[in-house]
Amino acid sequence: MQKLASAMLFLLFALSLYPGCSGRDKNLPNLGEVSGTVTLDNQPMPNVSVAFESQSGQVSFGKTDDQGHYELTYRDGVMGAEVGQNKVRIETVMDAPPGPGYRDPIPAKYNRDTTLTVDVGEGENTHDFSLTSK
């Protein structure tokens, strides 16, 4: 029994040294997984960018699907946003520069002049945003 326990302990140690098996990248901050839904005047907002900026200046991004649902990516495919207080910006995604007279349906108070903040905790977080055009 002693030999089996020693072998298991050695195997766990060896696996922890193997790249990809030792858990998270040590250079990453503490992250929480973040997802949610964005609506404007009670209608789902497809194809909008959602960005969370932490107090340290790190930014996580996501883009909404047809139902207004998003999930945030920190970087290099790592999901989540930095734990703690985050400033939120929600913007319309444009494939080309807007034409003359274009008015973004999302008010500046949700993007350029954002008033949105959330607290990201460890583990899974759901942050829904019910925006109004007024």
N, C-alpha and C positions, 0 to 999 in steps of 0.2 A: 504494500500500500504506500509506503514511504517513497519507493522508486517511482510509482505512478504520479504521486503528487509533485515530486521533483521534476519529472518529465513535463508535466502540464505547466508548471511554473516557468520552466525554461522555454517551452513553446510560446507561451504568452509574451515573455520577454523578447524573444526573437521576432515575433510578429510585430511588436511595438517599434522595432528598429526598421522594419521594412517600409519603404515609402508608400504612402497611401493608407497604411494600416495604423498609423499612430494617432489618428483623429484629425482634428482641425489644424490648419496652418497656424503655427505659433505667432506669426506676425499679424494675424487678424484680431480686430477688437472683439469684445463680447457682443455677439449678434443675436437678435431675436427674429424668427421668421415672421413676415408681415404679408398679409393679403387683405383684400376688402373689395368694396364696390363703390363706384363713383356715379352719382346721379346729379342731374341739373334739372330743377323744377320737377322732381319726381320721375324723370325719364333717364334710363341708363345712358351713360356717356361712353360710346365706343371710340377707340383710337385717340385717347388722350394720354399724355405722359404724367406719371405720378413720381415725384422726387421727394425723398426724405433727406434732410441735411441735419446731421448731428451737431452738437455743441462743439465738437472738435473739427468740424468742417468736412467730415466724410459724407459722401452722398450715395444713396441707393436709389435705383430707378426701376420703374415698371411701366408697362403700357397696357391700357384696358382692352379687353376683347369686346365682341359685339354686345355682350350683356353688361358691360361696364366693370367687369371683374379684373383685378390686377394682382400680381405677386411681385415683390421687390427682389432685385438682385443686387448684391453688394459689389462684387467684381469677380471676373474670371469664373462665372457660373456659380459662385457661392451665393446662396439665397439668404436674404435677410437685410436688416438694418441695424445700425449700432444701438445698443441698449441705452436708454436714457431719453431725455427731451430731444425732439426733432422738429424742425421747421418743415412744413409741407408746402410744396408748390404743385399745382395741377394746371397743365397747359394743353392747348390743342396742338396735335401733331400735324405739321404741314409738310407736304411733299415738295412744295415749291413756294416761293415768296407770294404772299397774298396780293391780290389785285387792289387797285385804288378803291377806297371806300370800304374795305373789308373791316368788319367789326367782330372781334373774337367773341364767341358766345359765352366764354368763361370770363367773368369779371376779374380785373387786376387784383382785387383783394384776395384772390385764391392763387395767384401766381406772382407777377412782378412785385406787387405790394402785399404779399401774403400776410394773413392774420391767423393762418392755421398752424397749430402745434399739436403734437401728440407725444405721449410717453410710451416708448417701446420697452417692453419687458422681456425677460428671458423666455424661451419657449415660443409657442405659437401666439401670434397677435392678430386680431381682426380690427381693422380701422376702416369704417365706411364713412364716406363723405357725401352728405346731402347738400349740394350747392344750390343757391338760388341766383337767378339772373338779375335780380333787383338789388 
